[in-house]
């Protein structure tokens, strides 16, 4: 019973070839599935990447320091 069930699932039932099925105009391949450019950029990718994560770390630390100064702890 289970053998026939798995046999049906494993069988490919495409009615056309894989080349004919692809009908979208998007590029395929490495780095084409992300929403930003990695290569051939005016600004290297590392600069906005490091800036984004640095701000995400620095802003809460600065907020804590300000609050502790107001409270008289520092």
The first five atom37 places (N, CA, C, CB, O) and aatype in JSON, in Angstrom:
{
  "aatype": [20, 20, 20, 20, 20, 20, 20, 20, 20, 20, 20, 20, 20, 20, 20, 20, 20, 20, 20, 20, 20, 20, 20, 20, 20, 20, 20, 20, 20, 20, 20, 20, 20, 20, 20, 20, 20, 20, 20, 20, 20, 20, 20, 20, 20, 20, 20, 20, 20, 20, 20, 20, 20, 20, 20, 20, 20, 20, 20, 20, 20, 20, 20, 20, 20, 20, 20, 20, 20, 20, 20, 20, 20, 20],
  "atom_mask": [
    [1, 1, 1, 1, 1],
    [1, 1, 1, 1, 1],
    [1, 1, 1, 1, 1],
    [1, 1, 1, 1, 1],
    [1, 1, 1, 1, 1],
    [1, 1, 1, 1, 1],
    [1, 1, 1, 1, 1],
    [1, 1, 1, 1, 1],
    [1, 1, 1, 1, 1],
    [1, 1, 1, 1, 1],
    [1, 1, 1, 1, 1],
    [1, 1, 1, 1, 1],
    [1, 1, 1, 1, 1],
    [1, 1, 1, 1, 1],
    [1, 1, 1, 1, 1],
    [1, 1, 1, 1, 1],
    [1, 1, 1, 1, 1],
    [1, 1, 1, 1, 1],
    [1, 1, 1, 1, 1],
    [1, 1, 1, 1, 1],
    [1, 1, 1, 1, 1],
    [1, 1, 1, 1, 1],
    [1, 1, 1, 1, 1],
    [1, 1, 1, 1, 1],
    [1, 1, 1, 1, 1],
    [1, 1, 1, 1, 1],
    [1, 1, 1, 1, 1],
    [1, 1, 1, 1, 1],
    [1, 1, 1, 1, 1],
    [1, 1, 1, 1, 1],
    [1, 1, 1, 1, 1],
    [1, 1, 1, 1, 1],
    [1, 1, 1, 1, 1],
    [1, 1, 1, 1, 1],
    [1, 1, 1, 1, 1],
    [1, 1, 1, 1, 1],
    [1, 1, 1, 1, 1],
    [1, 1, 1, 1, 1],
    [1, 1, 1, 1, 1],
    [1, 1, 1, 1, 1],
    [1, 1, 1, 1, 1],
    [1, 1, 1, 1, 1],
    [1, 1, 1, 1, 1],
    [1, 1, 1, 1, 1],
    [1, 1, 1, 1, 1],
    [1, 1, 1, 1, 1],
    [1, 1, 1, 1, 1],
    [1, 1, 1, 1, 1],
    [1, 1, 1, 1, 1],
    [1, 1, 1, 1, 1],
    [1, 1, 1, 1, 1],
    [1, 1, 1, 1, 1],
    [1, 1, 1, 1, 1],
    [1, 1, 1, 1, 1],
    [1, 1, 1, 1, 1],
    [1, 1, 1, 1, 1],
    [1, 1, 1, 1, 1],
    [1, 1, 1, 1, 1],
    [1, 1, 1, 1, 1],
    [1, 1, 1, 1, 1],
    [1, 1, 1, 1, 1],
    [1, 1, 1, 1, 1],
    [1, 1, 1, 1, 1],
    [1, 1, 1, 1, 1],
    [1, 1, 1, 1, 1],
    [1, 1, 1, 1, 1],
    [1, 1, 1, 1, 1],
    [1, 1, 1, 1, 1],
    [1, 1, 1, 1, 1],
    [1, 1, 1, 1, 1],
    [1, 1, 1, 1, 1],
    [1, 1, 1, 1, 1],
    [1, 1, 1, 1, 1],
    [1, 1, 1, 1, 1]
  ],
  "atom_positions": [
    [[0.82, -1.19, 0.0], [0.0, 0.0, 0.0], [0.87, 1.26, 0.0], [-0.94, -0.01, 1.21], [0.67, 2.16, -0.81]],
    [[1.85, 1.31, 0.91], [2.71, 2.49, 0.98], [3.66, 2.57, -0.21], [3.5, 2.48, 2.27], [4.04, 3.67, -0.63]],
    [[4.04, 1.43, -0.74], [4.96, 1.43, -1.88], [4.34, 2.13, -3.08], [5.35, -0.01, -2.25], [5.02, 2.89, -3.77]],
    [[3.08, 1.89, -3.33], [2.41, 2.55, -4.45], [2.23, 4.05, -4.19], [1.05, 1.9, -4.71], [2.31, 4.86, -5.12]],
    [[2.0, 4.4, -2.95], [1.84, 5.81, -2.6], [3.14, 6.57, -2.88], [1.43, 5.96, -1.13], [3.12, 7.64, -3.48]],
    [[4.26, 6.03, -2.42], [5.55, 6.67, -2.65], [5.94, 6.63, -4.12], [6.64, 6.0, -1.8], [6.63, 7.54, -4.61]],
    [[5.52, 5.61, -4.82], [5.82, 5.49, -6.24], [5.14, 6.62, -7.02], [5.37, 4.12, -6.78], [5.74, 7.19, -7.93]],
    [[3.91, 6.95, -6.65], [3.2, 8.03, -7.31], [3.84, 9.38, -7.0], [1.73, 8.04, -6.89], [3.92, 10.25, -7.87]],
    [[4.29, 9.56, -5.77], [4.89, 10.83, -5.38], [6.24, 11.03, -6.05], [5.04, 10.9, -3.88], [6.61, 12.17, -6.36]],
    [[6.98, 9.97, -6.27], [8.32, 10.08, -6.83], [8.31, 10.29, -8.34], [9.12, 8.85, -6.51], [9.3, 10.74, -8.91]],
    [[7.2, 9.98, -8.98], [7.13, 10.09, -10.44], [6.93, 11.56, -10.84], [5.99, 9.21, -11.0], [6.07, 12.25, -10.29]],
    [[7.71, 12.02, -11.81], [7.56, 13.37, -12.33], [6.42, 13.38, -13.34], [8.88, 13.88, -12.98], [6.35, 12.52, -14.22]],
    [[5.56, 14.33, -13.21], [4.4, 14.4, -14.1], [4.35, 15.73, -14.85], [3.12, 14.18, -13.32], [3.27, 16.28, -15.03]],
    [[5.5, 16.25, -15.27], [5.51, 17.49, -16.02], [5.08, 17.23, -17.45], [6.91, 18.15, -15.98], [5.45, 16.22, -18.06]],
    [[4.29, 18.13, -17.98], [3.82, 17.94, -19.34], [4.7, 18.65, -20.37], [2.39, 18.43, -19.47], [4.52, 18.47, -21.57]],
    [[5.66, 19.46, -19.91], [6.58, 20.12, -20.84], [7.98, 20.09, -20.25], [6.13, 21.58, -21.14], [8.17, 19.77, -19.08]],
    [[8.94, 20.44, -21.06], [10.32, 20.4, -20.58], [10.58, 21.56, -19.63], [11.31, 20.45, -21.77], [9.79, 22.51, -19.57]],
    [[11.67, 21.49, -18.9], [11.96, 22.53, -17.91], [12.28, 23.86, -18.58], [13.13, 22.1, -17.04], [12.0, 24.91, -17.99]],
    [[12.84, 23.87, -19.77], [13.14, 25.11, -20.48], [11.85, 25.84, -20.87], [13.99, 24.84, -21.73], [11.78, 27.07, -20.8]],
    [[10.84, 25.1, -21.27], [9.59, 25.72, -21.67], [8.79, 26.21, -20.46], [8.75, 24.75, -22.47], [8.0, 27.14, -20.59]],
    [[8.99, 25.61, -19.31], [8.25, 26.0, -18.12], [8.73, 27.34, -17.58], [8.37, 24.93, -17.05], [7.94, 28.07, -16.97]],
    [[9.99, 27.68, -17.77], [10.53, 28.93, -17.25], [10.09, 30.06, -18.19], [12.09, 28.88, -17.13], [10.53, 30.13, -19.33]],
    [[9.22, 30.92, -17.69], [8.7, 31.98, -18.53], [8.82, 33.35, -17.87], [7.26, 31.71, -18.89], [8.19, 34.3, -18.31]],
    [[9.62, 33.45, -16.82], [9.79, 34.74, -16.18], [11.07, 35.42, -16.68], [9.83, 34.59, -14.64], [12.01, 34.73, -17.08]],
    [[11.1, 36.75, -16.66], [12.26, 37.47, -17.22], [13.41, 37.67, -16.25], [11.81, 38.8, -17.72], [14.36, 38.38, -16.57]],
    [[13.35, 37.06, -15.07], [14.37, 37.3, -14.06], [15.62, 36.48, -14.32], [13.82, 36.99, -12.69], [15.55, 35.37, -14.85]],
    [[16.77, 37.05, -13.94], [18.02, 36.33, -14.07], [18.09, 35.24, -13.02], [19.23, 37.29, -13.95], [17.46, 35.34, -11.96]],
    [[18.84, 34.2, -13.31], [19.04, 33.13, -12.35], [20.52, 33.0, -12.07], [18.46, 31.8, -12.87], [21.35, 33.35, -12.9]],
    [[20.84, 32.51, -10.89], [22.23, 32.27, -10.56], [22.61, 32.91, -9.23], [23.12, 32.8, -11.65], [21.77, 33.43, -8.5]],
    [[23.91, 32.86, -8.95], [24.43, 33.38, -7.7], [24.26, 34.9, -7.65], [25.91, 32.98, -7.53], [24.48, 35.58, -8.65]],
    [[23.87, 35.42, -6.5], [23.67, 36.85, -6.22], [22.51, 37.46, -6.98], [24.93, 37.61, -6.54], [22.32, 38.68, -6.9]],
    [[21.73, 36.7, -7.7], [20.59, 37.28, -8.4], [19.31, 37.18, -7.58], [20.4, 36.6, -9.75], [18.29, 37.76, -7.95]],
    [[19.35, 36.46, -6.47], [18.15, 36.27, -5.66], [18.13, 37.16, -4.42], [18.03, 34.82, -5.25], [17.33, 36.92, -3.52]],
    [[19.0, 38.18, -4.36], [19.0, 39.1, -3.23], [18.63, 40.49, -3.72], [20.38, 39.11, -2.52], [18.93, 40.83, -4.87]],
    [[17.99, 41.31, -2.88], [17.46, 42.59, -3.36], [18.47, 43.73, -3.39], [16.32, 42.99, -2.5], [18.05, 44.89, -3.41]],
    [[19.77, 43.45, -3.4], [20.77, 44.5, -3.47], [21.98, 43.99, -4.24], [21.18, 44.99, -2.06], [22.19, 42.78, -4.34]],
    [[22.76, 44.92, -4.77], [23.94, 44.54, -5.54], [25.1, 44.25, -4.59], [24.33, 45.64, -6.54], [25.28, 44.95, -3.59]],
    [[25.87, 43.23, -4.89], [27.06, 42.91, -4.12], [28.3, 43.27, -4.92], [27.07, 41.41, -3.72], [29.27, 43.78, -4.37]],
    [[28.28, 43.0, -6.21], [29.41, 43.3, -7.08], [29.13, 44.56, -7.9], [29.71, 42.11, -8.01], [27.97, 44.93, -8.1]],
    [[30.18, 45.21, -8.36], [30.1, 46.41, -9.2], [29.31, 47.53, -8.54], [29.47, 46.06, -10.55], [28.41, 48.11, -9.14]],
    [[29.65, 47.83, -7.29], [28.99, 48.9, -6.55], [29.91, 50.11, -6.48], [28.6, 48.44, -5.13], [31.13, 49.96, -6.52]],
    [[29.32, 51.31, -6.37], [30.14, 52.52, -6.18], [30.72, 52.52, -4.76], [29.3, 53.8, -6.42], [31.89, 52.83, -4.57]],
    [[29.89, 52.19, -3.78], [30.34, 52.06, -2.4], [30.47, 50.57, -2.12], [29.35, 52.77, -1.38], [29.53, 49.82, -2.38]],
    [[31.62, 50.11, -1.6], [31.75, 48.68, -1.3], [30.65, 48.2, -0.35], [33.13, 48.39, -0.69], [30.22, 48.95, 0.53]],
    [[30.21, 46.98, -0.52], [29.09, 46.45, 0.26], [29.39, 46.46, 1.76], [28.76, 45.04, -0.18], [28.47, 46.61, 2.56]],
    [[30.64, 46.31, 2.14], [30.99, 46.22, 3.56], [30.67, 47.51, 4.32], [32.46, 45.89, 3.72], [30.34, 47.45, 5.5]],
    [[30.75, 48.65, 3.67], [30.53, 49.92, 4.37], [29.09, 50.06, 4.87], [30.87, 51.1, 3.44], [28.91, 50.29, 6.07]],
    [[28.05, 49.93, 4.04], [26.69, 50.02, 4.6], [26.36, 48.86, 5.53], [25.67, 50.06, 3.47], [25.58, 49.02, 6.47]],
    [[26.95, 47.7, 5.29], [26.7, 46.54, 6.14], [27.23, 46.8, 7.55], [27.36, 45.27, 5.54], [26.51, 46.61, 8.53]],
    [[28.48, 47.23, 7.65], [29.08, 47.5, 8.96], [28.39, 48.68, 9.63], [30.59, 47.78, 8.82], [28.17, 48.66, 10.84]],
    [[28.04, 49.71, 8.87], [27.34, 50.87, 9.43], [26.0, 50.49, 10.01], [27.16, 51.95, 8.35], [25.64, 50.94, 11.1]],
    [[25.25, 49.67, 9.31], [23.93, 49.23, 9.79], [24.04, 48.51, 11.13], [23.26, 48.32, 8.75], [23.3, 48.81, 12.06]],
    [[24.96, 47.55, 11.21], [25.09, 46.79, 12.45], [25.75, 47.6, 13.56], [25.9, 45.53, 12.2], [25.43, 47.4, 14.73]],
    [[26.65, 48.52, 13.22], [27.27, 49.37, 14.24], [26.23, 50.3, 14.86], [28.42, 50.19, 13.63], [26.21, 50.47, 16.08]],
    [[25.38, 50.9, 14.04], [24.33, 51.76, 14.58], [23.35, 50.97, 15.44], [23.58, 52.46, 13.45], [22.88, 51.46, 16.46]],
    [[23.05, 49.76, 15.03], [22.15, 48.92, 15.81], [22.72, 48.56, 17.17], [21.84, 47.66, 15.06], [21.96, 48.29, 18.1]],
    [[24.03, 48.57, 17.3], [24.66, 48.28, 18.59], [24.9, 49.57, 19.38], [25.99, 47.55, 18.38], [24.71, 49.58, 20.6]],
    [[25.3, 50.65, 18.72], [25.67, 51.88, 19.41], [24.46, 52.61, 19.98], [26.43, 52.79, 18.47], [24.54, 53.14, 21.09]],
    [[23.36, 52.66, 19.26], [22.19, 53.43, 19.72], [21.68, 52.95, 21.08], [21.07, 53.32, 18.68], [21.45, 53.8, 21.95]],
    [[21.49, 51.65, 21.33], [21.05, 51.24, 22.67], [22.09, 51.52, 23.75], [20.72, 49.75, 22.67], [21.73, 51.86, 24.88]],
    [[23.37, 51.39, 23.43], [24.43, 51.66, 24.42], [24.41, 53.14, 24.8], [25.82, 51.26, 23.87], [24.52, 53.48, 25.98]],
    [[24.29, 54.02, 23.82], [24.22, 55.45, 24.1], [22.98, 55.77, 24.93], [24.21, 56.27, 22.78], [23.05, 56.6, 25.84]],
    [[21.86, 55.14, 24.63], [20.64, 55.38, 25.4], [20.82, 54.96, 26.85], [19.46, 54.62, 24.77], [20.35, 55.65, 27.76]],
    [[21.49, 53.84, 27.1], [21.73, 53.38, 28.47], [22.64, 54.35, 29.2], [22.35, 51.97, 28.47], [22.4, 54.68, 30.36]],
    [[23.69, 54.82, 28.54], [24.62, 55.77, 29.18], [23.89, 57.06, 29.54], [25.81, 56.07, 28.24], [24.09, 57.59, 30.64]],
    [[23.06, 57.56, 28.65], [22.31, 58.79, 28.93], [21.38, 58.59, 30.12], [21.5, 59.24, 27.7], [21.31, 59.44, 31.01]],
    [[20.67, 57.47, 30.16], [19.74, 57.21, 31.26], [20.48, 57.05, 32.58], [18.91, 55.96, 30.96], [19.99, 57.5, 33.62]],
    [[21.64, 56.41, 32.56], [22.39, 56.23, 33.8], [22.99, 57.55, 34.28], [23.51, 55.2, 33.6], [23.1, 57.77, 35.48]],
    [[23.37, 58.43, 33.37], [23.85, 59.76, 33.78], [22.73, 60.57, 34.4], [24.45, 60.52, 32.58], [22.95, 61.28, 35.38]],
    [[21.54, 60.48, 33.85], [20.39, 61.2, 34.41], [20.06, 60.69, 35.82], [19.16, 61.05, 33.5], [19.68, 61.46, 36.7]],
    [[20.23, 59.38, 36.01], [19.92, 58.8, 37.31], [21.06, 59.01, 38.31], [19.64, 57.3, 37.16], [20.88, 58.74, 39.5]],
    [[22.21, 59.48, 37.86], [23.33, 59.72, 38.76], [24.17, 58.5, 39.04], [22.84, 60.27, 40.03], [24.97, 58.51, 39.97]],
    [[24.01, 57.45, 38.27], [24.78, 56.22, 38.47], [26.19, 56.38, 37.93], [24.07, 55.02, 37.8], [27.14, 55.88, 38.52]],
    [[26.33, 57.07, 36.83], [27.66, 57.26, 36.23], [28.18, 58.63, 36.61], [27.62, 57.1, 34.67], [29.28, 59.0, 36.21]]
  ]
}
